[in-house]
């Protein structure tokens, strides 16, 4: 009787794959991704040090909101004024300003890092259209998208108040314009990540970023009317107008110009021209999406941008016996003769390579010197700050260099495992990293002194000695606190990815606070010396602080190995993740 009742056979694998995919399954996938994103955000504050990160975000977000409120409200008032005053020819300036704001936020405010790679969803049964949609929506609430969309919303409200009849058409255009900006930023960042997968491309991009950003600062200082008197402004105005008239026809054919042109034509009753501009805007948005989809399709097919996956070139090694260098002629031996052990010398060589490849560190070193070069002559000749120009410039340079010392192990990545496996003291490793930071700070001191001496007037000997002693106090204090934060809140640095934070938000906040506190103590020391009418008193005062900071730094450095062992799980979890 057992074989009389036949049970239906289980469905085969082919039958499972031939079942049509339902909309409910797609909704379940996107809901799971949304829940995963929320769990990552929520659980990040439950980890060790999560309370500090939460406090840093609570402090950071209001500051970001205050910075963003001005452009957002300004966009609303500007659109209202341009429409109500019938100055529609100036509307492209507003749309281009919002586009520039969007891109500036992308470059200056990094999106929050994730605890996993979004590409891992490829392992699951997901088609490319759903994968592309997931990639688009997973980072939709970034700071640039939120601020840019709010600026466009404020502009739409201003248009609606000034002329309600334009509201439907303007809303449609600004929605498409917002999507165009989102697709454009995603397209650029995805392809830049592709180009950064090679070392040569990273070096070229580093040089481009340095020259572009510093060139922008130069143009802003020399052509911005806010930094010029009336005579200089009158001399620069014809040149600026000439450039504007040359680029205006080309700018009108790009998405910001098409958006403004369509709104202006619709307001003037030229509906055919308005519709043609709308079609052009849709075409640009589709083009940006298509180029982004092309990049995502290659990743969906399994392309790996890591340099470690590339096949090394075959190199023929000659059969001639290699000459073994004598120990006394090796670079490590020569380095040890000046008091450095071979371990520290090897780590210094590695740190020099890191310095050359780290764009943010190079920018933090070069930008303060360039800014001092631009402003030193103006501030020095004005006489408003007097002898405080040199100390203030040095304090500004310390902020650019020291903030990167709060994540010393970020560039090592998975190599942190070898520190614990090899007979190497982490004290030597951190000492080598700190030596590089100290050298950068003192090189900046010399360069800033040279720039101020050539462009304005050299600071007095008393101010120079006091600033040097204060710098010793500041770098030793930052070195000690930075070493502790590097172990307590490490963050992996991936040079093949653009726009990634190099320190945690709490570490960055602590770095700014430490530099501000050191500057306040230094200013207090100057006031104390002047109150006793003994200006030379600032030198022994700062020197005493430097000695105390040095002993504090040595105390932290000698306990580095013990502290690292107690944080080895957090270090491995953060630095070894893919």
DRENVO-629679 format. One record per residue (C-alpha): residue number from 1; chain; x, y, z. Coordinates in Angstrom, 2 decimals. Example, Ala and Ser with C-alpha at 12.3 -4.5 7.8 and 13.67 -1.06 7.14 Angstrom:
2
  seq  mol       c1       c2       c3
    1    A    12.30    -4.50     7.80
    2    A    13.67    -1.06     7.14
This chain:
578
  seq  mol       c1       c2       c3
    1    A     0.00     0.00     0.00
    2    A     2.99     2.30     0.48
    3    A     3.57     2.82    -3.24
    4    A    -0.04     3.27    -4.34
    5    A    -0.20     7.01    -3.58
    6    A     2.18     8.90    -5.83
    7    A     3.48    12.24    -4.56
    8    A     4.22    14.89    -7.17
    9    A     7.93    15.20    -7.94
   10    A     9.71    18.29    -6.57
   11    A    10.14    21.14    -9.02
   12    A    13.36    20.98   -10.96
   13    A    15.92    23.76   -11.07
   14    A    14.87    24.59   -14.63
   15    A    11.27    25.01   -13.57
   16    A    12.26    27.32   -10.74
   17    A    14.23    29.55   -13.09
   18    A    11.42    29.69   -15.67
   19    A     8.95    31.11   -13.18
   20    A     8.23    34.77   -13.95
   21    A     9.55    37.31   -11.50
   22    A     6.73    39.07    -9.72
   23    A     6.40    42.66    -8.57
   24    A     5.99    41.43    -4.99
   25    A     9.44    39.84    -5.13
   26    A    10.94    43.11    -6.39
   27    A     9.26    45.02    -3.58
   28    A    10.59    42.47    -1.10
   29    A    14.13    42.93    -2.42
   30    A    14.05    46.71    -2.19
   31    A    12.42    46.53     1.24
   32    A    15.21    44.22     2.40
   33    A    17.83    46.66     1.10
   34    A    16.11    49.57     2.84
   35    A    15.93    47.59     6.08
   36    A    19.60    46.65     5.71
   37    A    20.56    50.30     5.23
   38    A    18.62    51.29     8.35
   39    A    20.16    48.47    10.40
   40    A    23.67    49.53     9.35
   41    A    22.95    53.11    10.39
   42    A    21.37    52.08    13.69
   43    A    23.90    49.42    14.69
   44    A    26.85    51.72    13.94
   45    A    26.03    53.59    17.16
   46    A    25.84    50.37    19.18
   47    A    29.46    49.47    18.53
   48    A    32.37    50.48    20.70
   49    A    32.82    54.21    20.27
   50    A    29.38    54.58    18.71
   51    A    28.21    57.04    21.36
   52    A    31.05    59.38    20.46
   53    A    30.19    59.14    16.76
   54    A    26.56    59.92    17.61
   55    A    27.65    63.01    19.55
   56    A    29.84    64.08    16.63
   57    A    26.92    63.72    14.22
   58    A    24.64    65.70    16.56
   59    A    27.21    68.50    16.55
   60    A    28.01    68.19    12.84
   61    A    24.51    68.14    11.38
   62    A    23.35    71.49    12.84
   63    A    26.53    73.11    11.54
   64    A    25.87    71.58     8.13
   65    A    22.27    72.78     8.32
   66    A    23.36    76.33     9.11
   67    A    25.75    76.30     6.17
   68    A    23.07    74.91     3.85
   69    A    20.26    77.21     4.99
   70    A    21.81    80.27     3.32
   71    A    22.00    78.85    -0.24
   72    A    18.60    77.15     0.08
   73    A    16.80    80.29     1.25
   74    A    18.80    82.37    -1.22
   75    A    17.61    80.18    -4.08
   76    A    13.98    80.81    -3.07
   77    A    14.36    84.58    -2.80
   78    A    16.42    84.76    -6.01
   79    A    13.79    82.89    -8.04
   80    A    11.02    85.06    -6.61
   81    A    12.91    88.26    -7.45
   82    A    13.86    87.19   -10.98
   83    A    10.30    86.15   -11.87
   84    A     8.51    89.05   -10.20
   85    A    10.95    91.64   -11.64
   86    A    10.71    90.01   -15.09
   87    A    14.47    89.44   -15.25
   88    A    14.25    86.00   -16.78
   89    A    17.48    86.49   -18.69
   90    A    19.31    86.12   -15.37
   91    A    17.58    82.85   -14.51
   92    A    20.49    80.72   -15.87
   93    A    22.70    82.24   -13.16
   94    A    20.42    80.69   -10.53
   95    A    20.34    77.22   -12.11
   96    A    24.10    77.24   -12.61
   97    A    24.60    78.37    -9.00
   98    A    22.51    75.42    -7.77
   99    A    24.52    73.08    -9.97
  100    A    27.77    74.48    -8.56
  101    A    26.40    74.11    -5.01
  102    A    25.50    70.49    -5.75
  103    A    29.00    69.65    -6.95
  104    A    30.75    71.56    -4.14
  105    A    28.81    69.56    -1.54
  106    A    29.78    66.34    -3.35
  107    A    33.47    67.27    -3.18
  108    A    33.54    68.59     0.38
  109    A    31.08    66.37     2.28
  110    A    31.70    62.65     1.92
  111    A    28.80    60.22     2.13
  112    A    28.75    57.97     5.19
  113    A    30.80    54.85     4.69
  114    A    29.08    51.48     4.71
  115    A    30.02    48.33     6.57
  116    A    29.67    46.23     3.43
  117    A    30.11    46.53    -0.31
  118    A    26.86    47.10    -2.18
  119    A    28.20    44.92    -5.00
  120    A    27.64    41.86    -2.80
  121    A    23.96    41.88    -3.80
  122    A    25.09    40.47    -7.16
  123    A    25.36    37.09    -5.42
  124    A    21.60    36.98    -5.07
  125    A    19.06    36.39    -7.86
  126    A    18.73    39.96    -9.11
  127    A    18.50    41.27   -12.64
  128    A    20.54    44.19   -13.92
  129    A    17.63    46.71   -14.00
  130    A    16.89    45.97   -10.35
  131    A    20.60    46.11    -9.52
  132    A    20.88    49.50   -11.24
  133    A    17.82    50.78    -9.39
  134    A    19.24    49.56    -6.08
  135    A    22.55    51.33    -6.75
  136    A    20.70    54.55    -7.57
  137    A    18.45    54.54    -4.52
  138    A    20.93    53.17    -1.97
  139    A    22.76    56.50    -1.62
  140    A    19.89    58.78    -2.55
  141    A    19.87    60.58     0.83
  142    A    23.41    61.90     0.56
  143    A    24.15    65.47     1.66
  144    A    24.53    66.74    -1.91
  145    A    21.21    65.30    -3.06
  146    A    19.35    66.59    -0.01
  147    A    20.80    70.12    -0.12
  148    A    20.51    70.41    -3.91
  149    A    16.93    69.13    -3.95
  150    A    15.96    71.51    -1.15
  151    A    17.50    74.41    -3.09
  152    A    15.46    73.47    -6.17
  153    A    12.34    73.12    -4.02
  154    A    12.92    76.61    -2.59
  155    A    13.38    77.97    -6.11
  156    A    10.12    76.30    -7.17
  157    A     8.30    77.87    -4.21
  158    A     9.69    81.28    -5.14
  159    A     8.50    80.86    -8.72
  160    A     5.05    79.76    -7.51
  161    A     4.69    82.83    -5.27
  162    A     5.85    85.22    -7.98
  163    A     3.78    83.70   -10.82
  164    A     1.47    80.79    -9.92
  165    A     0.77    79.99   -13.58
  166    A     4.40    78.84   -14.00
  167    A     4.21    76.33   -11.12
  168    A     3.27    73.14   -13.09
  169    A     5.85    73.68   -15.82
  170    A     8.59    74.84   -13.44
  171    A     7.95    71.89   -11.11
  172    A     8.26    69.42   -13.98
  173    A    11.47    71.01   -15.20
  174    A    13.08    71.23   -11.77
  175    A    12.23    67.58   -11.04
  176    A    13.94    66.49   -14.25
  177    A    16.81    68.88   -13.50
  178    A    17.22    67.30   -10.05
  179    A    17.35    63.83   -11.62
  180    A    19.89    65.12   -14.13
  181    A    22.15    66.33   -11.32
  182    A    21.78    63.03    -9.45
  183    A    22.62    61.00   -12.55
  184    A    25.52    63.33   -13.39
  185    A    27.18    63.02    -9.97
  186    A    26.70    59.26    -9.94
  187    A    28.13    59.00   -13.45
  188    A    31.20    61.09   -12.63
  189    A    31.96    59.38    -9.33
  190    A    31.56    55.89   -10.79
  191    A    33.89    56.55   -13.70
  192    A    36.42    58.36   -11.51
  193    A    36.48    55.25    -9.31
  194    A    37.23    53.29   -12.47
  195    A    40.12    55.59   -13.38
  196    A    41.47    55.55    -9.84
  197    A    41.94    51.79   -10.00
  198    A    45.39    52.39   -11.51
  199    A    48.22    54.11    -9.67
  200    A    49.18    56.35   -12.58
  201    A    45.64    57.66   -12.90
  202    A    45.59    58.42    -9.16
  203    A    48.78    60.44    -9.47
  204    A    47.40    62.39   -12.44
  205    A    44.13    63.06   -10.62
  206    A    46.05    64.17    -7.54
  207    A    47.94    66.76    -9.61
  208    A    44.71    67.89   -11.29
  209    A    42.88    68.33    -7.97
  210    A    45.77    70.29    -6.49
  211    A    46.12    72.67    -9.44
  212    A    42.36    73.05    -9.94
  213    A    41.56    73.81    -6.29
  214    A    44.50    76.14    -5.80
  215    A    43.78    77.84    -9.12
  216    A    40.19    78.40    -8.04
  217    A    41.41    80.05    -4.85
  218    A    43.71    82.31    -6.87
  219    A    40.93    83.34    -9.25
  220    A    38.53    83.91    -6.35
  221    A    41.00    86.15    -4.53
  222    A    42.02    88.18    -7.58
  223    A    38.69    88.49    -9.38
  224    A    36.08    88.34    -6.61
  225    A    34.76    91.90    -6.03
  226    A    34.58    91.21    -2.30
  227    A    38.39    91.06    -2.15
  228    A    38.98    93.97    -4.49
  229    A    38.68    97.72    -4.20
  230    A    36.65    99.67    -6.73
  231    A    39.61   100.37    -8.98
  232    A    40.64    96.73    -9.32
  233    A    37.03    95.69    -9.76
  234    A    36.61    98.16   -12.62
  235    A    39.72    96.79   -14.32
  236    A    38.58    93.17   -14.02
  237    A    34.96    93.74   -15.02
  238    A    35.50    93.98   -18.82
  239    A    37.61    90.84   -18.77
  240    A    34.99    88.92   -16.81
  241    A    32.20    90.13   -19.09
  242    A    34.20    89.05   -22.14
  243    A    34.62    85.53   -20.73
  244    A    30.95    85.41   -19.81
  245    A    29.80    86.34   -23.32
  246    A    32.09    83.72   -24.85
  247    A    30.82    80.83   -22.74
  248    A    27.17    81.92   -22.59
  249    A    26.10    80.20   -25.89
  250    A    27.66    76.91   -24.77
  251    A    26.27    77.16   -21.24
  252    A    22.76    77.65   -22.65
  253    A    22.94    74.18   -24.25
  254    A    23.78    72.38   -20.99
  255    A    21.22    71.17   -18.41
  256    A    21.28    74.29   -16.17
  257    A    20.92    76.54   -19.18
  258    A    18.19    74.39   -20.75
  259    A    16.20    74.44   -17.50
  260    A    16.30    78.23   -17.25
  261    A    15.63    78.66   -20.98
  262    A    12.57    76.43   -20.87
  263    A    11.07    78.32   -17.91
  264    A    11.77    81.68   -19.56
  265    A    10.27    80.61   -22.89
  266    A     7.18    79.19   -21.20
  267    A     6.71    82.44   -19.27
  268    A     7.00    84.37   -22.55
  269    A     4.44    82.21   -24.35
  270    A     6.99    80.45   -26.60
  271    A     5.73    76.98   -25.82
  272    A     7.47    75.23   -28.71
  273    A    10.88    76.52   -27.61
  274    A    10.08    75.62   -24.02
  275    A     9.17    72.07   -25.03
  276    A    12.35    71.76   -27.13
  277    A    14.47    72.78   -24.11
  278    A    12.60    70.21   -22.01
  279    A    13.40    67.51   -24.57
  280    A    17.06    68.52   -24.46
  281    A    17.07    68.31   -20.66
  282    A    15.49    64.84   -20.79
  283    A    18.10    63.80   -23.37
  284    A    20.95    64.90   -21.10
  285    A    19.44    63.09   -18.14
  286    A    19.06    59.92   -20.22
  287    A    22.66    60.24   -21.44
  288    A    24.01    60.57   -17.88
  289    A    21.94    57.58   -16.80
  290    A    23.10    55.51   -19.78
  291    A    26.78    56.21   -19.10
  292    A    26.30    55.39   -15.43
  293    A    24.44    52.19   -16.38
  294    A    27.33    51.19   -18.65
  295    A    29.71    51.44   -15.70
  296    A    27.33    49.52   -13.43
  297    A    26.78    46.82   -16.07
  298    A    30.51    46.09   -16.13
  299    A    30.53    45.74   -12.36
  300    A    27.38    43.60   -12.58
  301    A    29.24    41.28   -14.96
  302    A    32.01    40.83   -12.37
  303    A    34.62    43.47   -13.20
  304    A    36.94    44.03   -10.23
  305    A    38.73    47.37   -10.03
  306    A    41.34    46.23    -7.54
  307    A    44.95    46.37    -8.65
  308    A    45.65    43.08    -6.91
  309    A    43.50    41.21    -9.43
  310    A    45.52    42.34   -12.44
  311    A    48.03    39.96   -13.93
  312    A    51.58    41.12   -13.31
  313    A    53.84    41.51   -16.30
  314    A    56.40    38.76   -16.85
  315    A    59.90    39.98   -16.16
  316    A    62.90    37.98   -17.33
  317    A    65.56    37.70   -14.66
  318    A    69.10    37.31   -15.98
  319    A    71.09    34.31   -14.88
  320    A    73.96    36.44   -13.65
  321    A    74.36    36.24    -9.88
  322    A    72.99    39.25    -8.11
  323    A    75.36    41.30    -6.09
  324    A    74.59    41.22    -2.41
  325    A    74.99    44.69    -0.91
  326    A    77.19    45.02     2.09
  327    A    75.24    45.79     5.25
  328    A    77.21    48.98     5.79
  329    A    76.17    50.36     2.38
  330    A    72.42    49.71     2.65
  331    A    70.05    52.65     3.19
  332    A    68.75    51.11     6.39
  333    A    72.22    50.88     7.83
  334    A    72.94    54.49     6.94
  335    A    69.70    55.50     8.56
  336    A    70.56    53.64    11.74
  337    A    73.79    55.62    12.05
  338    A    71.78    58.76    12.79
  339    A    69.93    57.07    15.63
  340    A    67.12    55.27    13.77
  341    A    66.73    51.51    13.93
  342    A    66.27    49.50    10.71
  343    A    62.59    48.98    11.60
  344    A    61.92    52.70    11.92
  345    A    63.91    53.40     8.74
  346    A    61.86    50.85     6.78
  347    A    58.64    52.29     8.13
  348    A    59.79    55.78     7.14
  349    A    60.32    54.61     3.56
  350    A    56.82    53.15     3.55
  351    A    55.33    56.36     4.96
  352    A    57.00    58.42     2.24
  353    A    55.28    56.22    -0.34
  354    A    51.96    56.72     1.45
  355    A    52.52    60.47     1.48
  356    A    53.09    60.57    -2.26
  357    A    49.94    58.60    -3.01
  358    A    47.58    60.21    -0.50
  359    A    45.82    63.12    -2.19
  360    A    44.28    64.52     0.98
  361    A    47.56    64.53     2.84
  362    A    49.34    66.32     0.01
  363    A    46.53    68.83    -0.27
  364    A    46.56    69.44     3.49
  365    A    50.29    70.16     3.22
  366    A    50.30    72.40     0.12
  367    A    47.02    74.32     0.49
  368    A    47.94    76.26     3.69
  369    A    51.21    77.44     2.14
  370    A    49.42    78.58    -1.00
  371    A    46.72    80.37     0.99
  372    A    49.38    82.13     3.08
  373    A    51.04    83.21    -0.16
  374    A    47.75    84.70    -1.39
  375    A    46.73    86.48     1.80
  376    A    50.03    87.32     3.52
  377    A    50.76    90.37     1.40
  378    A    47.24    91.80     1.79
  379    A    47.03    91.17     5.53
  380    A    50.60    92.25     6.24
  381    A    50.31    95.55     4.38
  382    A    46.95    96.36     5.96
  383    A    48.51    96.42     9.43
  384    A    45.33    95.17    11.10
  385    A    46.86    92.00    12.52
  386    A    50.48    93.10    12.85
  387    A    52.80    90.45    14.23
  388    A    50.02    87.84    14.58
  389    A    50.09    87.00    10.86
  390    A    52.89    84.45    11.23
  391    A    51.48    82.60    14.32
  392    A    47.98    82.52    12.81
  393    A    49.32    81.11     9.53
  394    A    51.28    78.42    11.38
  395    A    48.21    77.48    13.45
  396    A    46.19    77.19    10.23
  397    A    48.82    74.91     8.70
  398    A    48.82    72.66    11.79
  399    A    45.11    72.00    11.29
  400    A    45.66    70.80     7.72
  401    A    48.41    68.33     8.63
  402    A    47.52    67.16    12.11
  403    A    43.95    66.07    11.33
  404    A    45.33    63.23     9.19
  405    A    47.43    61.92    12.10
  406    A    44.21    60.86    13.84
  407    A    44.00    57.82    11.54
  408    A    47.61    56.66    11.30
  409    A    46.75    53.06    10.41
  410    A    44.20    53.86     7.70
  411    A    46.64    53.44     4.82
  412    A    47.97    50.12     6.16
  413    A    44.62    48.38     5.75
  414    A    44.86    44.58     6.06
  415    A    48.60    44.95     6.66
  416    A    47.76    45.61    10.30
  417    A    47.77    41.81    10.73
  418    A    51.50    41.63     9.97
  419    A    52.24    44.11    12.75
  420    A    50.80    41.64    15.26
  421    A    52.42    38.60    13.62
  422    A    55.91    39.98    13.08
  423    A    58.42    40.71    15.86
  424    A    57.87    44.43    15.40
  425    A    56.86    46.84    18.10
  426    A    53.97    49.08    17.19
  427    A    55.81    51.77    19.09
  428    A    58.38    51.89    16.26
  429    A    55.65    51.92    13.62
  430    A    53.82    54.83    15.23
  431    A    57.07    56.68    15.85
  432    A    57.87    56.54    12.13
  433    A    54.38    57.78    11.26
  434    A    54.68    60.62    13.78
  435    A    58.11    61.61    12.50
  436    A    56.61    62.18     9.04
  437    A    53.87    64.35    10.55
  438    A    56.38    66.33    12.61
  439    A    58.59    66.87     9.57
  440    A    55.65    68.14     7.52
  441    A    54.70    70.61    10.26
  442    A    58.21    72.01    10.59
  443    A    58.71    72.18     6.82
  444    A    55.50    74.19     6.64
  445    A    56.83    76.46     9.40
  446    A    59.95    77.21     7.35
  447    A    58.00    77.71     4.12
  448    A    55.43    79.99     5.75
  449    A    58.24    82.03     7.32
  450    A    59.86    82.36     3.88
  451    A    56.62    83.32     2.15
  452    A    55.72    85.96     4.73
  453    A    59.25    87.34     4.69
  454    A    59.19    87.72     0.90
  455    A    55.61    88.94     0.41
  456    A    55.14    91.13     3.51
  457    A    57.80    91.63     6.18
  458    A    59.69    89.01     8.22
  459    A    58.39    88.39    11.74
  460    A    60.53    89.44    14.66
  461    A    62.94    87.05    16.34
  462    A    60.79    86.97    19.48
  463    A    57.64    86.08    17.53
  464    A    59.54    83.44    15.53
  465    A    60.93    81.75    18.65
  466    A    57.57    81.88    20.42
  467    A    55.81    80.40    17.38
  468    A    58.39    77.63    17.12
  469    A    57.97    76.69    20.78
  470    A    54.18    76.80    20.41
  471    A    54.43    74.53    17.37
  472    A    56.39    71.99    19.44
  473    A    53.62    72.06    22.03
  474    A    50.91    71.66    19.36
  475    A    52.52    68.81    17.38
  476    A    53.38    66.73    20.44
  477    A    49.86    67.16    21.82
  478    A    48.28    66.25    18.48
  479    A    50.66    63.33    18.07
  480    A    49.71    61.82    21.42
  481    A    45.96    62.31    21.01
  482    A    46.13    61.25    17.37
  483    A    47.84    57.97    18.26
  484    A    45.13    57.18    20.80
  485    A    42.34    57.98    18.34
  486    A    44.06    55.94    15.61
  487    A    43.74    52.86    17.81
  488    A    40.30    53.65    19.25
  489    A    38.59    54.67    15.98
  490    A    40.51    53.36    12.95
  491    A    39.16    53.89     9.46
  492    A    40.33    52.14     6.33
  493    A    41.54    54.44     3.55
  494    A    40.92    53.19     0.03
  495    A    42.80    55.33    -2.48
  496    A    41.00    53.65    -5.37
  497    A    37.71    55.22    -4.23
  498    A    37.03    58.91    -4.53
  499    A    35.43    61.04    -1.84
  500    A    35.95    58.86     1.20
  501    A    36.50    60.22     4.70
  502    A    39.99    59.62     6.04
  503    A    39.06    59.98     9.70
  504    A    35.95    59.34    11.74
  505    A    33.71    62.31    12.45
  506    A    34.52    62.25    16.15
  507    A    38.28    62.16    15.44
  508    A    37.97    65.11    13.08
  509    A    35.98    67.01    15.70
  510    A    38.59    66.21    18.37
  511    A    41.40    67.31    16.03
  512    A    39.75    70.67    15.42
  513    A    39.12    71.04    19.15
  514    A    42.73    70.23    20.05
  515    A    44.12    72.74    17.54
  516    A    41.64    75.39    18.70
  517    A    42.57    74.73    22.34
  518    A    46.29    74.96    21.55
  519    A    45.71    78.22    19.71
  520    A    43.66    79.59    22.62
  521    A    46.41    78.62    25.09
  522    A    48.97    80.27    22.84
  523    A    46.92    83.46    22.59
  524    A    46.48    83.41    26.37
  525    A    50.24    83.11    26.80
  526    A    50.78    86.16    24.59
  527    A    48.22    88.18    26.58
  528    A    49.83    87.06    29.84
  529    A    53.28    88.15    28.68
  530    A    51.95    91.52    27.48
  531    A    50.08    92.09    30.75
  532    A    53.39    91.91    32.64
  533    A    55.01    94.05    29.93
  534    A    57.48    91.22    29.36
  535    A    56.98    89.97    25.76
  536    A    59.95    87.61    26.02
  537    A    58.05    85.68    28.72
  538    A    56.04    83.89    26.03
  539    A    59.11    81.91    24.90
  540    A    59.79    80.10    28.22
  541    A    56.04    79.73    28.75
  542    A    55.57    77.93    25.41
  543    A    58.78    75.99    25.91
  544    A    57.51    74.70    29.25
  545    A    54.26    73.63    27.58
  546    A    56.25    71.91    24.82
  547    A    58.29    69.92    27.37
  548    A    55.10    68.83    29.17
  549    A    53.51    67.83    25.85
  550    A    56.67    65.91    24.90
  551    A    56.56    63.81    28.08
  552    A    52.85    63.21    27.53
  553    A    53.61    62.06    23.98
  554    A    56.36    59.71    25.22
  555    A    54.02    58.24    27.83
  556    A    51.40    57.48    25.18
  557    A    54.02    56.15    22.74
  558    A    55.44    53.73    25.32
  559    A    51.96    52.30    25.94
  560    A    51.06    51.93    22.26
  561    A    51.66    48.15    22.16
  562    A    49.49    47.51    25.21
  563    A    46.67    49.72    23.91
  564    A    46.86    48.13    20.46
  565    A    46.47    44.63    21.90
  566    A    43.30    45.69    23.69
  567    A    41.91    47.11    20.40
  568    A    43.14    44.41    18.01
  569    A    39.62    43.14    17.28
  570    A    38.35    46.61    16.34
  571    A    41.46    47.20    14.23
  572    A    41.04    43.94    12.33
  573    A    37.31    44.46    11.84
  574    A    37.66    47.93    10.37
  575    A    40.96    47.76     8.49
  576    A    40.67    44.25     7.06
  577    A    37.19    44.57     5.60
  578    A    36.83    44.51     1.83
